[in-house]
Amino acid sequence: MSRPSTWAPKVAALVQSGNRSAALAQIKVAPSVRDVQQLRDLLVKNKQMAAYRDIDQATADQIVALSAPRLHRSP
């Protein structure tokens, strides 16, 4: 069994603390689509997604980027 990822709660804590630039940097290097979706769910649950449009846009863009074929990325 795999361990649950702790990436999303850590990035959500960055957003909650007000360090949005660090959160945006972490979103750009997100490990998987599942982690980004979990982050979005946490922010919606805490009613922070509407307050931070840049985080909303970055997570949506990263989901699209990670969902695309990886032909152009190195292994």
C-alpha positions in Angstrom: 0.0 0.0 0.0 1.2 3.5 -0.7 1.4 6.2 1.8 -0.9 9.2 1.5 0.8 12.2 0.0 1.5 15.1 2.4 2.2 17.6 -0.4 -1.3 19.1 -0.6 -1.7 19.9 3.1 1.7 21.5 3.2 1.0 23.7 0.2 -2.4 24.6 1.7 -0.6 25.7 4.8 1.6 28.0 2.7 -1.5 29.6 1.2 -3.2 29.9 4.7 0.0 31.5 6.1 0.0 34.1 3.3 3.1 32.9 1.5 1.4 32.7 -1.9 4.7 33.1 -3.8 6.1 29.9 -2.2 2.8 28.1 -2.8 2.8 29.1 -6.5 6.3 27.8 -6.8 5.3 24.5 -5.3 2.3 24.3 -7.5 4.5 24.7 -10.6 6.5 21.6 -9.5 3.5 19.5 -8.3 4.2 15.8 -8.3 0.9 14.6 -9.8 -2.6 15.6 -10.9 -4.1 13.8 -7.9 -2.0 16.0 -5.6 -3.1 19.2 -7.3 -6.7 18.2 -7.2 -6.4 17.3 -3.5 -5.0 20.8 -2.9 -7.9 22.4 -4.8 -10.3 20.3 -2.7 -8.6 21.5 0.5 -8.8 25.2 -0.5 -12.4 24.9 -1.5 -13.3 23.2 1.8 -11.5 26.1 3.7 -13.2 28.7 1.4 -9.9 30.1 0.3 -10.1 29.3 -3.4 -12.4 32.3 -4.2 -10.1 34.7 -2.3 -6.9 33.7 -4.2 -7.6 33.8 -7.9 -3.9 33.4 -8.8 -3.8 30.1 -6.8 -7.0 29.0 -8.6 -5.6 29.7 -12.0 -2.2 28.1 -11.2 -3.8 24.9 -10.0 -6.1 24.7 -13.0 -3.1 25.3 -15.4 -1.0 22.7 -13.6 -3.8 20.1 -13.9 -3.9 20.7 -17.6 -0.1 20.6 -17.9 0.2 17.4 -15.9 -2.6 15.7 -17.8 -1.0 16.3 -21.2 1.2 13.7 -22.8 4.8 13.7 -21.6 6.5 13.5 -24.9 8.4 16.7 -24.5 9.6 16.0 -20.9 12.8 14.2 -20.0 12.4 11.0 -18.0 
